[in-house]
């Protein structure tokens, strides 16, 4: 007994006619009649009797039709569950987040991921942009957020998620805007040149023809903010940090050092079809 035979049995019973059942099933009338005949032989009972209007269920057919419908319903449910399993996203998604990624944006993305794919386990690792890119390339991270100061590799797929500027700041009263000779004499608080703030500092040095005699190297923006607010020297802060610190009276903005830094969500191009990656990209904006 085959599923298609049961479908034909139910269709003939529902339509009351071989002709109408054939039309509904997109089969020929001889094929429908053959399905019914084989099923009757398999079950050992007559399912229909011919009447002037078409086909009528026998007593045995009346007893069996409900079970046939249940079997077809279970068959359909089986395929629907299989489709749900195929679309299910589970396992562990390891994401890297660099320090200058908007925490609110990342939080909203993670909320969407958790709500839509509750079986997906999320793991977050913080680091600088280079760490995130290296983690993706080496396979310790599935994807991550980093800025365009990182050395982006061609094997990565990228989605821009935000942009920000970088500002030169000092504690109020320490320095005057545009007095680059005086600024050159002050200590500068900034990270390495392979970071976005380090790159912005180098751009300022070249733009104004200066080279500070003392540079205090730091690797976290909150340290820069603390030292600058304490009057240790001038430094570079991301746009949202600089404007917040200025509102609080901690610093004053002296100059825009870099107008645009892109924050990207990156992953290996070879994994773009991975269900976990598809889910992560979808959760970025939707």
N, C-alpha and C positions, 0 to 999 in steps of 0.2 A: 504494500500500500504506500503510495507516494503522496506528498503534500499537494501536488497539482491535481491529483484525483479528488482529494477532499475539497479543494477549491471549486472544482467543477461540480461536485455533488451539491455543495451549498449554493452555487450560482444557479443551477437548474431548479433547485427547490425554491429559491427566492424569486426567480423570474417566472417559474411555471412553464417554461418553454425552452427547448433545445436551441431554437433560433435566437431567442433573446439572450440566453446565456452565452451563446457563441459570440454575439456582438459585444457583450459586456467583457468577455475574457479575451477578445481579439483572436479568436480561434475559428476554425472551420466547423460547420455542423457535424461532419463525420468524426472530427477529433473529439468533440464534446461527447458524442454518442459512444465513442470507443472508450473514453475515460470512465464513463458510467458503467459500461459493460464489464470492464476489467475490475472495477471496484466491487461490483456485485459478485463477480466470480471469486474475488479474494475473500469477501466477507461471507459468502455463501447464502446471501439473502437478496430478494428483489427489493430495490429501493424505490422504484417508480412504476406507475401504471400509466398507459396512454389514455388520454381523455380527449374529447373533441377540442377543448381549448388548449391542449398541450400535454404537460406532464404533471402528474399528481403523486405525492408521496404515498407509499404503501404504509401499512401499520408499522412494519419493521423500520421503514425509512423515517417515520415520525419519531420513533424511539431513538434513532441514531443521529438525527440532524443536530440536536443540541450538543452532543459530545463532539461531533465534527467541528462545530463552530468554536467550541472551547479549545480544541487542538489548534485551530488556525489562529485564535487569539494568542495562545501561548507561543506559537511560532513567531508571530509578529513581535511579541514582547521580547523574545530571545534576540531578535535582530536589533530592536531598539536599545536593549541593554548593551549589546555589543558595540553599538555606535557611541553610547555614553562612555563606555570603557575606553574606546579609541580616542575620544575627545578629552578624557580625564587627564589632568596635569598633576603629577605627584612626584615624589622624590625630593631632593635637596637642591635649592637654588642658592648659589654662593655669589654674593654681590660685593664688589669693592666700592668704597666711597671715599673720595679725597676730601680734605679738610674744607675746601671752599665750596662744596656742594650745598645748596640751599636745603637745610634740614627739614623745613616744612614741606618742600616739594618731595623729598625722599620719603618722608613719613606718609604723605598722601598716597604715593605710589604703593608703598608696602601695605597700606590699608586696603587698597583696591585688590592687590594680589591675594591677601588673606581672605577677603570677602568672596572673591570669585572662585578661587582655587584653594579651598580649605585644607586639602590633602598635601599642598605644597609646603615643604619645610624651608624656612628662610634663614640664611646665615649672612651676617653683615660683617665686613672687615674694613677697618679704616686704615688709611695710609696716604702718602702723597700721590700725585698723578702718575709718576713713574712706577711706583709700586703697583698701582692698579693695572696699568697697561702690562707690566711684566707678569702679573698674576694671571691675566686673561691669556696671554701668549703661552705661558707654561702650563696652563690647565688647572691651576689651583683656584681660579675664579671662573665663574660662568659668564660674567659680565660686570660692568662697573662704570662709575662716573669719574671723569677726569677732565682737566682743562687742556686747552690746546698748547700749553707749554710742554706737555709730554711729547716724546718722540713717537708719533703715531705710525703704526706699521700698515702696509698695504693689505695685509691679511685680515684687517679689522673692518667690520661694518659699523657705521657711526650714525647716531641720531642726536642732533643738537637739542638740548633741553633748556638752556638758559644762556644769558650773557651778562657780563658785569664789567665795570671799569675798575681801575686801580688808582689810588690817590696818595700823594705825598702828604704826610701829616706831621704836626709837631704839637707839643703841649702849648696852651695859650701863652703868648708873650715870649716864647723862646726864640722864634725866628720871624723874619719878615718875608712876605711874598716877593719873589723876584730878586732877592739879594743872594745871588748864587755864590759869591765869594765867602760870605758869612756862613752859608749852608755847607759849603765845602769844608769849612773848618770844624764843623760839628760832627760828632759820631753819627753814623748811619746804622739803623737797625734793620737788617734785611736778610732774607734767606739766600741760598745758593743761586747762582746764575741760571741753573737749569729749571727753576721754578718760574711761575708767572710773575711774582713780585720781584724776583731777582732779575728777570729779563726786563721788567719795567724800570728797575733801578739803573741798569746798564744803558737803557735808552735815554734816561735823564742825563746821565753822565756825558754821553756823547752829544746830546742836544745842546747842553750848556757848557761843554768844554771843561768839565771839572772831574776831579778824582779825589774823593774823601780820603783823608789820611788814616781814618779809623773806621772800620766796618765791624759791627757786632753781628755775628752770624747766628740766626735762630731758625728753628724748623717748624714753629707753630705760630699761627697768627695771634692767638690770645696773648702769647709772650711778647710779641711786638707791640701790641696795644698797651699792655701793662707798662713796658719799659718807656714807651713814648709818653704816655700819660704821666709818668713819674719824672719826666724831664731828662732822661738819660741821653736822648738824641732824637733825630728825626727818623721817620720810618714810612713804610708803605703798607697800606691796608686795602682790602677789597672794598668795593663801593658800599655795600650794605653795612659792613663793620665800621667804615670811616664815617658814614653819615650818622649812624647810631651813636658813636663815640663823640661826635661833634655836638649832637643834640644833648648829650649828657654833660657837656662842658669839659670832657676829658682832653680833647684835642681840637685843633683847628686845621682845616684843609688848606694846603698851600698851593697845590697844583694837581691837575689830572695827569698822571704819569702814563697811563695806557687806557685808551678809550674802550676797547672791546676785547674781552677774553671769552671764548666760547667754552661752555661746559657741555661735554658730550657723554652719551651713553654708548659704550662700545662693547662689542662681542665678536668672536671669530666669525668671519663670513661663512665658513664651512658649517657653522651650527645655526644658521638663520632659520632652518626648518625645524629645529629642535623644539618640541612643545613648550619646554620651560622658557626658552628664549622668546618664542612667539608670545607667550603669556606676559613676560616682562616688558617687551616692547609695547604690547597693547595697553599695559597698565600705566605707561608713561603719561598718556594724555587722555585716555578714555575712562 
